[in-house]
Amino acid sequence: MKRAPPPRLRNNASLMQLLQRVPSGRVTTVEALAENLGEPAALVRSRLSQLTEDERDLVPWHRVVAKGGAIGRGPHRDQQFARLAREGVLVSPAGIVHDLPRFAVTTFSGALENNAAASGKPTVAPAMLSRSRGMKSHT
């Protein structure tokens, strides 16, 4: 009889599947990932921070930003900044994604278990996003 993987591995597999759905030149938020996974944002943030180097090589972890568009403040901040800039995401010197609604993916079409049936293309819902403190609205 085949055993189910431990909960941490199942959860990481789901998280990594969602991360792979964020296209180059786009970003998503911890909150969007948490909503799609049905988990608290704090748990998703913690799991992201605990990805191994091998896991980081497999998924575009650098495309995850804070709710207001801020990139991480941890040891991988410079790498995240450089990767996003290379992909064409506009990031200020302070580490805030400019025009977050334009770059953000907040929902993912199809259930994780039904990847074959779903197109796998994320959709954008800019109304769900908020701006970081100090950012001016350009509307």
DSSP file (Angstrom, degrees, kcal/mol; ACC not computed):
  #  RESIDUE AA STRUCTURE BP1 BP2  ACC     N-H-->O    O-->H-N    N-H-->O    O-->H-N    TCO  KAPPA ALPHA  PHI   PSI    X-CA   Y-CA   Z-CA
    1    1 A M              0   0    0      0, 0.0     2,-0.4     0, 0.0     0, 0.0   0.000 360.0 360.0 360.0 135.0    0.0    0.0    0.0
    2    2 A K        -     0   0    0      1,-0.0     2,-0.2     0, 0.0     0, 0.0  -0.655 360.0-137.8 -84.1 131.3    1.3    3.4   -1.0
    3    3 A R        -     0   0    0     -2,-0.4    -1,-0.0     1,-0.1     0, 0.0  -0.612  17.7-114.0 -88.2 147.6    1.6    6.0    1.8
    4    4 A A        -     0   0    0     -2,-0.2    -1,-0.1     1,-0.1     6,-0.0  -0.518  40.0-102.3 -73.9 145.9    0.5    9.6    1.5
    5    5 A P        -     0   0    0      0, 0.0    -1,-0.1     0, 0.0     5,-0.1  -0.306  48.5 -85.5 -65.7 155.7    3.4   12.1    1.7
    6    6 A P    >>  -     0   0    0      0, 0.0     4,-2.1     0, 0.0     3,-0.6  -0.219  43.5-106.5 -57.8 153.6    3.7   14.0    5.0
    7    7 A P  H 3> S+     0   0    0      0, 0.0     4,-2.9     0, 0.0     5,-0.2   0.853 118.5  56.3 -52.9 -40.5    1.6   17.1    5.3
    8    8 A R  H 3> S+     0   0    0      1,-0.2     4,-2.5     2,-0.2     5,-0.2   0.910 109.6  45.8 -60.6 -41.6    4.6   19.5    4.9
    9    9 A L  H <> S+     0   0    0     -3,-0.6     4,-2.3     2,-0.2    -1,-0.2   0.897 112.9  49.6 -69.2 -40.0    5.5   17.9    1.6
   10   10 A R  H  X S+     0   0    0     -4,-2.1     4,-2.0     2,-0.2    -2,-0.2   0.938 113.7  46.5 -61.0 -46.0    1.9   17.9    0.3
   11   11 A N  H  X S+     0   0    0     -4,-2.9     4,-2.4     1,-0.2    -2,-0.2   0.902 112.3  49.5 -64.9 -41.5    1.6   21.6    1.2
   12   12 A N  H  X S+     0   0    0     -4,-2.5     4,-3.0    -5,-0.2    -1,-0.2   0.878 107.8  54.8 -65.8 -36.1    4.9   22.5   -0.4
   13   13 A A  H  X S+     0   0    0     -4,-2.3     4,-2.1     2,-0.2    -1,-0.2   0.924 110.5  45.7 -62.3 -43.4    3.9   20.6   -3.5
   14   14 A S  H  X S+     0   0    0     -4,-2.0     4,-2.1     2,-0.2    -2,-0.2   0.913 114.1  48.8 -64.9 -42.9    0.7   22.7   -3.8
   15   15 A L  H  X S+     0   0    0     -4,-2.4     4,-2.4     1,-0.2    -2,-0.2   0.928 111.6  48.8 -62.0 -45.4    2.6   25.9   -3.0
   16   16 A M  H  X S+     0   0    0     -4,-3.0     4,-1.9     1,-0.2    -1,-0.2   0.857 108.2  54.8 -66.5 -34.5    5.2   25.1   -5.6
   17   17 A Q  H  X S+     0   0    0     -4,-2.1     4,-0.7    -5,-0.2    -1,-0.2   0.929 110.2  46.3 -61.9 -44.8    2.5   24.3   -8.2
   18   18 A L  H >< S+     0   0    0     -4,-2.1     3,-1.2     1,-0.2     4,-0.4   0.918 109.7  53.7 -64.7 -42.4    1.0   27.7   -7.7
   19   19 A L  H >< S+     0   0    0     -4,-2.4     3,-1.4     1,-0.3    -1,-0.2   0.881 104.0  56.2 -59.4 -38.1    4.4   29.4   -7.9
   20   20 A Q  H 3< S+     0   0    0     -4,-1.9    -1,-0.3     1,-0.3    -2,-0.2   0.691  99.2  62.3 -68.5 -17.1    5.0   27.8  -11.2
   21   21 A R  T << S+     0   0    0     -3,-1.2    -1,-0.3    -4,-0.7    -2,-0.2   0.549  78.1  96.8 -85.2  -7.8    1.8   29.3  -12.5
   22   22 A V  S <  S-     0   0    0     -3,-1.4     3,-0.1    -4,-0.4     6,-0.1  -0.741  76.0-136.0 -83.7 114.0    3.1   32.9  -12.1
   23   23 A P    >   -     0   0    0      0, 0.0     3,-1.5     0, 0.0    -2,-0.1  -0.231  26.0 -85.7 -72.7 159.1    4.4   33.9  -15.5
   24   24 A S  T 3  S+     0   0    0      1,-0.3     3,-0.1    64,-0.0    60,-0.1  -0.330 116.4  29.1 -58.3 139.6    7.6   35.8  -16.1
   25   25 A G  T 3  S+     0   0    0      1,-0.3     2,-0.3    -3,-0.1    -1,-0.3   0.531 108.7  88.6  84.0   6.5    7.2   39.5  -15.8
   26   26 A R    <   -     0   0    0     -3,-1.5    -1,-0.3    63,-0.1     2,-0.3  -0.861  57.2-156.5-129.5 164.8    4.4   39.2  -13.3
   27   27 A V  B     -a  104   0A   0     76,-2.5    78,-2.7    -2,-0.3     2,-0.3  -0.892   0.9-159.9-134.0 165.8    4.2   38.9   -9.5
   28   28 A T  E     -b   64   0B   0     35,-2.9    37,-2.9    -2,-0.3     2,-0.3  -0.886  20.1-117.2-136.7 171.6    1.7   37.6   -6.9
   29   29 A T  E  >  -b   65   0B   0     76,-0.5     4,-2.1    -2,-0.3    37,-0.2  -0.741  20.5-119.0-110.9 159.7    1.3   38.2   -3.3
   30   30 A V  H  > S+     0   0    0     35,-1.2     4,-2.8    -2,-0.3     5,-0.2   0.891 117.3  54.7 -58.6 -39.9    1.5   36.0   -0.2
   31   31 A E  H  > S+     0   0    0      2,-0.2     4,-2.5     1,-0.2    -1,-0.2   0.882 106.1  50.2 -64.8 -39.3   -2.1   36.7    0.4
   32   32 A A  H  > S+     0   0    0      2,-0.2     4,-2.1     1,-0.2    -1,-0.2   0.912 112.6  47.0 -65.7 -42.0   -3.2   35.6   -3.1
   33   33 A L  H  X S+     0   0    0     -4,-2.1     4,-2.0     2,-0.2    -2,-0.2   0.935 112.3  50.4 -62.7 -45.3   -1.2   32.4   -2.6
   34   34 A A  H  X>S+     0   0    0     -4,-2.8     5,-2.2     1,-0.2     4,-1.4   0.905 109.9  49.9 -60.9 -42.9   -2.7   31.8    0.8
   35   35 A E  H  <5S+     0   0    0     -4,-2.5    -1,-0.2     1,-0.2     3,-0.2   0.919 112.4  47.1 -62.6 -43.6   -6.3   32.4   -0.5
   36   36 A N  H  <5S+     0   0    0     -4,-2.1    -1,-0.2     1,-0.2    -2,-0.2   0.807 116.5  44.1 -69.0 -29.3   -5.8   29.9   -3.3
   37   37 A L  H  <5S-     0   0    0     -4,-2.0    -1,-0.2    -5,-0.2    -2,-0.2   0.627 107.4-125.3 -87.3 -15.0   -4.2   27.3   -1.0
   38   38 A G  T  <5S+     0   0    0     -4,-1.4    -3,-0.2     1,-0.3    -4,-0.1   0.850  70.8 118.9  71.5  34.8   -6.9   27.9    1.7
   39   39 A E  S   <S-     0   0    0     -5,-2.2    -1,-0.3    -6,-0.2    -2,-0.2  -0.872  73.1 -87.9-128.1 159.6   -4.2   28.6    4.3
   40   40 A P     >  -     0   0    0      0, 0.0     4,-1.8     0, 0.0     3,-0.5  -0.404  34.5-125.2 -65.4 144.6   -3.3   31.6    6.6
   41   41 A A  H  > S+     0   0    0      1,-0.2     4,-2.9     2,-0.2     5,-0.2   0.856 109.9  59.2 -59.1 -36.7   -0.9   34.1    4.9
   42   42 A A  H  > S+     0   0    0      1,-0.2     4,-2.1     2,-0.2    -1,-0.2   0.881 105.5  48.8 -62.2 -37.4    1.5   33.8    7.9
   43   43 A L  H  > S+     0   0    0     -3,-0.5     4,-2.5     2,-0.2    -1,-0.2   0.916 112.4  47.3 -68.1 -43.1    1.8   30.0    7.2
   44   44 A V  H  X S+     0   0    0     -4,-1.8     4,-2.5     2,-0.2    -2,-0.2   0.919 111.5  51.3 -63.6 -43.5    2.5   30.6    3.5
   45   45 A R  H  X S+     0   0    0     -4,-2.9     4,-2.0     1,-0.2    -1,-0.2   0.912 111.2  48.6 -59.3 -42.9    5.0   33.3    4.3
   46   46 A S  H  X S+     0   0    0     -4,-2.1     4,-1.0    -5,-0.2    -2,-0.2   0.918 111.0  49.2 -64.1 -44.5    6.8   31.0    6.7
   47   47 A R  H  < S+     0   0    0     -4,-2.5     3,-0.4     1,-0.2    -2,-0.2   0.884 109.7  52.4 -64.5 -37.9    6.8   28.1    4.1
   48   48 A L  H >< S+     0   0    0     -4,-2.5     3,-1.3     1,-0.2    -1,-0.2   0.909 108.1  50.9 -62.2 -41.4    8.2   30.5    1.5
   49   49 A S  H 3< S+     0   0    0     -4,-2.0    -1,-0.2     1,-0.3    -2,-0.2   0.709 109.1  52.8 -70.3 -18.3   11.0   31.6    3.8
   50   50 A Q  T 3< S+     0   0    0     -4,-1.0    -1,-0.3    -3,-0.4    -2,-0.2   0.290  75.7 129.4-101.6   9.5   11.9   27.9    4.5
   51   51 A L    <   -     0   0    0     -3,-1.3    -3,-0.0    -4,-0.2     2,-0.0  -0.409  58.8-124.0 -62.0 138.5   12.3   26.8    0.8
   52   52 A T     >  -     0   0    0      1,-0.1     4,-2.5    -2,-0.1     5,-0.2  -0.304  23.7-105.6 -75.6 167.1   15.5   25.0    0.3
   53   53 A E  H  > S+     0   0    0      1,-0.2     4,-1.6     2,-0.2     5,-0.1   0.891 123.7  53.5 -61.2 -38.6   18.0   26.2   -2.3
   54   54 A D  H  > S+     0   0    0      1,-0.2     4,-0.8     2,-0.2    -1,-0.2   0.910 109.8  47.2 -62.1 -42.3   17.0   23.2   -4.5
   55   55 A E  H >> S+     0   0    0      1,-0.2     4,-1.3     2,-0.2     3,-0.8   0.888 108.7  55.1 -66.4 -38.4   13.3   24.2   -4.2
   56   56 A R  H 3< S+     0   0    0     -4,-2.5     5,-0.4     1,-0.2    -1,-0.2   0.825 104.3  55.1 -63.4 -30.9   14.2   27.8   -5.0
   57   57 A D  H 3< S+     0   0    0     -4,-1.6    -1,-0.2     1,-0.2    -2,-0.2   0.742 108.9  49.0 -71.7 -22.7   15.9   26.6   -8.2
   58   58 A L  H << S+     0   0    0     -4,-0.8    -2,-0.2    -3,-0.8    -1,-0.2   0.732 112.8  40.2 -90.3 -24.6   12.7   24.8   -9.3
   59   59 A V  S  < S-     0   0    0     -4,-1.3     2,-1.9    -3,-0.0     3,-0.3  -0.891  82.2-111.7-129.3 154.9   10.1   27.6   -8.8
   60   60 A P    >   +     0   0    0      0, 0.0     3,-1.9     0, 0.0    -3,-0.1  -0.440  48.0 159.1 -82.7  66.5   10.0   31.4   -9.4
   61   61 A W  G >   +     0   0    0     -2,-1.9     3,-1.6    -5,-0.4    -4,-0.1   0.777  64.0  71.3 -57.7 -28.5    9.9   32.3   -5.7
   62   62 A H  G 3  S+     0   0    0      1,-0.3    -1,-0.3    -3,-0.3    22,-0.1   0.620  83.1  70.8 -68.4 -11.9   11.2   35.8   -6.5
   63   63 A R  G <  S+     0   0    0     -3,-1.9   -35,-2.9   -36,-0.1     2,-0.5   0.355  77.6  95.6 -87.0   6.2    7.8   36.7   -8.1
   64   64 A V  E <   +b   28   0B   0     -3,-1.6     8,-0.3   -37,-0.2     2,-0.3  -0.874  51.8 169.7-100.5 124.4    6.1   36.7   -4.6
   65   65 A V  E     -b   29   0B   0    -37,-2.9   -35,-1.2    -2,-0.5     6,-0.2  -0.781  37.6 -86.5-125.6 169.6    5.8   40.2   -3.0
   66   66 A A    >   -     0   0    0      4,-3.0     3,-2.3    -2,-0.3    -1,-0.1  -0.255  51.3 -93.8 -71.0 165.5    4.0   41.6    0.0
   67   67 A K  T 3  S+     0   0    0      1,-0.3    63,-0.7     2,-0.1    -1,-0.1   0.817 127.2  45.6 -51.4 -38.2    0.4   42.8   -0.3
   68   68 A G  T 3  S-     0   0    0     61,-0.1    64,-0.8    63,-0.1    -1,-0.3   0.421 126.6 -96.2 -89.6   1.2    1.5   46.4   -1.0
   69   69 A G  S <  S+     0   0    0     -3,-2.3    28,-2.5     1,-0.3     2,-0.2   0.462  73.8 145.6 101.9   2.0    4.1   45.4   -3.5
   70   70 A A  B     -C   96   0C   0     26,-0.2    -4,-3.0    -5,-0.1    -1,-0.3  -0.526  42.5-134.3 -75.7 137.8    7.2   45.4   -1.3
   71   71 A I        -     0   0    0     24,-2.9    -6,-0.1    -2,-0.2     6,-0.1  -0.354  42.0 -69.6 -81.2 172.1    9.9   42.7   -2.1
   72   72 A G        -     0   0    0     -8,-0.3    -1,-0.2     1,-0.1     9,-0.1  -0.066  27.7-152.5 -61.8 161.0   11.5   40.7    0.6
   73   73 A R        +     0   0    0     -3,-0.1    -1,-0.1     4,-0.0     5,-0.1   0.279  64.3  98.9-113.2   6.4   13.8   42.1    3.2
   74   74 A G  S >  S-     0   0    0      1,-0.1     3,-1.6     3,-0.0     4,-0.2   0.108  96.9 -69.7 -84.4-162.9   15.7   38.8    3.9
   75   75 A P  T 3  S+     0   0    0      0, 0.0     3,-0.2     0, 0.0     4,-0.2   0.641 129.5  54.0 -67.5 -15.1   19.0   37.4    2.6
   76   76 A H  T 3> S+     0   0    0      1,-0.2     4,-2.5     2,-0.1     5,-0.2   0.233  74.4 108.7-102.9  13.7   17.6   37.0   -0.9
   77   77 A R  H <> S+     0   0    0     -3,-1.6     4,-2.8     1,-0.2     5,-0.2   0.917  78.8  46.7 -58.5 -49.2   16.4   40.6   -1.4
   78   78 A D  H  > S+     0   0    0     -4,-0.2     4,-2.4     1,-0.2    -1,-0.2   0.889 113.4  49.5 -63.1 -39.1   19.1   41.6   -3.9
   79   79 A Q  H  > S+     0   0    0      2,-0.2     4,-2.4    -4,-0.2    -1,-0.2   0.905 111.8  48.5 -65.9 -41.7   18.6   38.5   -5.9
   80   80 A Q  H  X S+     0   0    0     -4,-2.5     4,-2.5     2,-0.2     5,-0.3   0.934 111.5  50.2 -62.7 -46.4   14.8   39.0   -6.0
   81   81 A F  H  X S+     0   0    0     -4,-2.8     4,-2.3     1,-0.2    -2,-0.2   0.935 113.1  45.7 -56.8 -49.5   15.2   42.7   -7.0
   82   82 A A  H  X S+     0   0    0     -4,-2.4     4,-2.4     1,-0.2    -1,-0.2   0.901 112.8  49.5 -64.6 -42.7   17.6   41.7   -9.9
   83   83 A R  H  X S+     0   0    0     -4,-2.4     4,-1.5     2,-0.2    -1,-0.2   0.919 112.0  47.6 -65.0 -43.0   15.4   38.9  -11.1
   84   84 A L  H  <>S+     0   0    0     -4,-2.5     5,-2.4     1,-0.2     4,-0.4   0.924 111.9  50.3 -64.0 -43.1   12.3   41.0  -11.2
   85   85 A A  H ><5S+     0   0    0     -4,-2.3     3,-1.3    -5,-0.3    -2,-0.2   0.905 108.1  53.1 -61.5 -41.6   14.1   43.8  -13.0
   86   86 A R  H 3<5S+     0   0    0     -4,-2.4    -1,-0.2     1,-0.3    -2,-0.2   0.829 107.5  52.4 -61.5 -31.9   15.4   41.3  -15.6
   87   87 A E  T 3<5S-     0   0    0     -4,-1.5    -1,-0.3    -3,-0.2    -2,-0.2   0.476 123.2-105.2 -84.9  -2.1   11.8   40.1  -16.2
   88   88 A G  T < 5S+     0   0    0     -3,-1.3     2,-0.5    -4,-0.4    -3,-0.2   0.555  70.4 145.0  92.2   7.9   10.6   43.7  -16.8
   89   89 A V      < -     0   0    0     -5,-2.4     2,-0.7    -6,-0.2    -1,-0.3  -0.698  52.0-125.7 -79.6 127.2    8.8   44.2  -13.5
   90   90 A L        +     0   0    0     -2,-0.5     8,-3.1     8,-0.3     2,-0.4  -0.648  36.1 175.8 -79.5 114.3    9.2   47.9  -12.4
   91   91 A V  B     -D   97   0D   0     -2,-0.7     6,-0.2     6,-0.3   -21,-0.0  -0.980  24.5-131.1-123.0 128.7   10.7   47.9   -8.9
   92   92 A S    >   -     0   0    0      4,-2.9     3,-2.3    -2,-0.4     4,-0.1  -0.269  30.8-105.3 -70.4 162.2   11.7   51.2   -7.1
   93   93 A P  T 3  S+     0   0    0      0, 0.0    -1,-0.1     0, 0.0   -12,-0.0   0.769 123.5  61.0 -58.3 -23.8   15.1   51.5   -5.4
   94   94 A A  T 3  S-     0   0    0      2,-0.1    -2,-0.0     1,-0.0    -3,-0.0   0.543 123.8-105.6 -80.2  -6.3   13.2   51.1   -2.2
   95   95 A G  S <  S+     0   0    0     -3,-2.3   -24,-2.9     1,-0.3     2,-0.5   0.799  74.4 134.8  89.6  30.5   12.0   47.7   -3.3
   96   96 A I  B     -C   70   0C   0    -26,-0.2    -4,-2.9    -4,-0.1     2,-0.4  -0.948  57.0-122.3-114.4 131.0    8.4   48.4   -4.1
   97   97 A V  B >   -D   91   0D   0    -28,-2.5     3,-0.6    -2,-0.5    -6,-0.3  -0.581  29.4-134.4 -70.4 121.8    6.7   47.1   -7.3
   98   98 A H  T 3  S+     0   0    0     -8,-3.1    -8,-0.3    -2,-0.4     5,-0.2  -0.528  83.6   9.3 -74.5 144.2    5.4   50.1   -9.3
   99   99 A D  T >> S-     0   0    0     -2,-0.2     3,-1.3     3,-0.1     4,-1.1   0.926  76.0-177.2  54.0  52.4    1.9   49.8  -10.7
  100  100 A L  H X> S+     0   0    0     -3,-0.6     4,-2.3     1,-0.3     3,-0.5   0.854  74.7  59.8 -52.2 -43.2    1.2   46.6   -8.8
  101  101 A P  H 34 S+     0   0    0      0, 0.0    -1,-0.3     0, 0.0    -2,-0.1   0.846 104.4  52.3 -57.6 -30.7   -2.2   46.0  -10.3
  102  102 A R  H <4 S+     0   0    0     -3,-1.3    -2,-0.2     1,-0.2    -3,-0.1   0.857 120.1  31.7 -70.8 -35.1   -0.6   45.9  -13.8
  103  103 A F  H << S+     0   0    0     -4,-1.1   -76,-2.5    -3,-0.5     2,-0.2   0.601  97.5 105.1 -98.3 -14.1    1.9   43.2  -12.8
  104  104 A A  B  <  -a   27   0A   0     -4,-2.3     2,-0.5   -78,-0.2   -76,-0.2  -0.466  47.8-162.8 -84.6 140.6    0.0   41.2  -10.2
  105  105 A V        +     0   0    0    -78,-2.7   -76,-0.5    -2,-0.2    19,-0.2  -0.983  18.3 165.9-110.0 121.7   -1.6   37.8  -10.5
  106  106 A T        +     0   0    0     17,-1.0     2,-0.3    -2,-0.5    18,-0.2   0.654  58.7  38.1-115.3 -20.6   -4.2   37.3   -7.7
  107  107 A T  E     -E  123   0E   0     16,-1.5    16,-1.9   -72,-0.0     2,-0.5  -0.949  64.4-147.6-130.6 154.6   -6.2   34.3   -8.8
  108  108 A F  E     -E  122   0E   0     -2,-0.3     2,-0.1    14,-0.2    13,-0.1  -0.983  22.2-124.6-124.0 125.9   -5.3   31.1  -10.5
  109  109 A S  S    S+     0   0    0     12,-0.8    11,-0.2    -2,-0.5     9,-0.1  -0.411  73.3  16.4 -72.4 143.4   -7.7   29.4  -12.9
  110  110 A G  S    S-     0   0    0     -2,-0.1     2,-0.1     9,-0.1     5,-0.1   0.310  92.9 -75.6  79.3 151.1   -8.6   25.8  -12.2
  111  111 A A    >   -     0   0    0      3,-0.1     3,-1.0     1,-0.1     7,-0.2  -0.475  39.7-117.3 -77.3 153.1   -8.1   23.7   -9.1
  112  112 A L  G >  S+     0   0    0      1,-0.3     3,-0.7    -2,-0.1    -1,-0.1   0.864 115.3  53.1 -59.3 -36.6   -4.6   22.5   -8.3
  113  113 A E  G 3  S+     0   0    0      1,-0.3     3,-0.3     2,-0.1    -1,-0.3   0.710 105.6  55.6 -73.5 -19.3   -5.7   18.9   -8.6
  114  114 A N  G <>  +     0   0    0     -3,-1.0     4,-1.8     1,-0.2     3,-0.4  -0.266  61.2 138.2-109.6  45.6   -7.2   19.4  -12.1
  115  115 A N  T <4 S+     0   0    0     -3,-0.7    -1,-0.2     1,-0.2    -2,-0.1   0.854  71.1  55.4 -58.4 -36.9   -4.1   20.9  -13.9
  116  116 A A  T  4 S+     0   0    0     -3,-0.3    -1,-0.2     1,-0.2    -2,-0.1   0.867 111.6  43.1 -67.1 -35.3   -4.8   18.8  -17.0
  117  117 A A  T  4 S+     0   0    0     -3,-0.4    -1,-0.2    -6,-0.1    -2,-0.2   0.780 105.8  73.8 -81.1 -27.1   -8.4   20.2  -17.3
  118  118 A A  S  < S-     0   0    0     -4,-1.8    -8,-0.1    -7,-0.2    -9,-0.0  -0.523  80.7-129.9 -88.7 154.7   -7.4   23.8  -16.6
  119  119 A S        -     0   0    0     -2,-0.2    -1,-0.1     2,-0.1    -9,-0.1   0.758  34.1-136.9 -72.0 -22.9   -5.6   26.1  -18.9
  120  120 A G        +     0   0    0      1,-0.3    -1,-0.1   -11,-0.2   -10,-0.0   0.477  57.6 135.4  81.5   0.7   -3.2   26.9  -16.1
  121  121 A K        -     0   0    0    -13,-0.1   -12,-0.8   -99,-0.0    -1,-0.3  -0.725  50.5-134.5 -88.6 127.4   -3.2   30.6  -17.0
  122  122 A P  E     -E  108   0E   0      0, 0.0     2,-0.3     0, 0.0   -14,-0.2  -0.376  15.8-142.0 -74.1 157.3   -3.6   33.0  -14.1
  123  123 A T  E     -E  107   0E   0    -16,-1.9   -16,-1.5    -2,-0.1   -17,-1.0  -0.827  10.7-123.4-117.5 160.4   -6.0   35.9  -14.2
  124  124 A V        +     0   0    0     -2,-0.3   -19,-0.1   -19,-0.2   -22,-0.0  -0.869  23.3 176.3-108.1 135.0   -5.6   39.4  -12.8
  125  125 A A    >   +     0   0    0     -2,-0.4     3,-1.8   -21,-0.1     4,-0.2  -0.679   5.1 175.5-132.2  78.4   -7.9   41.0  -10.3
  126  126 A P  G >   +     0   0    0      0, 0.0     3,-1.6     0, 0.0    -1,-0.1   0.711  69.4  73.2 -63.1 -21.7   -6.4   44.4   -9.6
  127  127 A A  G 3  S+     0   0    0      1,-0.3    -2,-0.0   -26,-0.1     0, 0.0   0.746  90.4  60.9 -65.5 -20.5   -9.3   45.6   -7.4
  128  128 A M  G <  S+     0   0    0     -3,-1.8    -1,-0.3   -27,-0.1     2,-0.2   0.589  89.9  89.8 -81.0  -9.8   -8.1   43.2   -4.6
  129  129 A L    <   -     0   0    0     -3,-1.6     2,-0.3    -4,-0.2   -61,-0.1  -0.553  59.0-157.6 -92.5 152.0   -4.7   44.9   -4.3
  130  130 A S        -     0   0    0    -63,-0.7     2,-0.2    -2,-0.2    -2,-0.0  -0.847  20.0-113.1-120.8 162.6   -3.8   47.7   -2.1
  131  131 A R        -     0   0    0     -2,-0.3   -62,-0.1     1,-0.1   -63,-0.1  -0.611  30.5-110.1 -91.7 154.0   -1.0   50.2   -2.3
  132  132 A S    >   -     0   0    0    -64,-0.8     3,-1.8    -2,-0.2    -1,-0.1  -0.386  51.0 -79.8 -72.4 159.5    1.9   50.4    0.1
  133  133 A R  T 3  S+     0   0    0      1,-0.2    -1,-0.1    -2,-0.1     3,-0.1  -0.346 117.7  21.9 -58.6 139.3    2.1   53.4    2.4
  134  134 A G  T 3  S+     0   0    0      1,-0.3     2,-0.4    -3,-0.1    -1,-0.2   0.284  89.2 125.2  88.2 -11.5    3.5   56.5    0.7
  135  135 A M    <   -     0   0    0     -3,-1.8    -1,-0.3     1,-0.0     2,-0.3  -0.683  54.4-137.3 -84.6 133.9    2.6   55.4   -2.9
  136  136 A K        -     0   0    0     -2,-0.4     2,-0.3    -3,-0.1    -4,-0.1  -0.628  15.9-115.2 -90.2 146.8    0.5   57.8   -4.8
  137  137 A S        -     0   0    0     -2,-0.3    -1,-0.1     1,-0.1     0, 0.0  -0.625  17.7-159.1 -78.3 138.3   -2.4   56.8   -6.9
  138  138 A H              0   0    0     -2,-0.3    -1,-0.1     1,-0.2    -2,-0.0   0.008 360.0 360.0-107.2  26.9   -1.9   57.6  -10.6
  139  139 A T              0   0    0      0, 0.0    -1,-0.2     0, 0.0    -2,-0.0   0.427 360.0 360.0-102.2 360.0   -5.5   57.6  -11.6
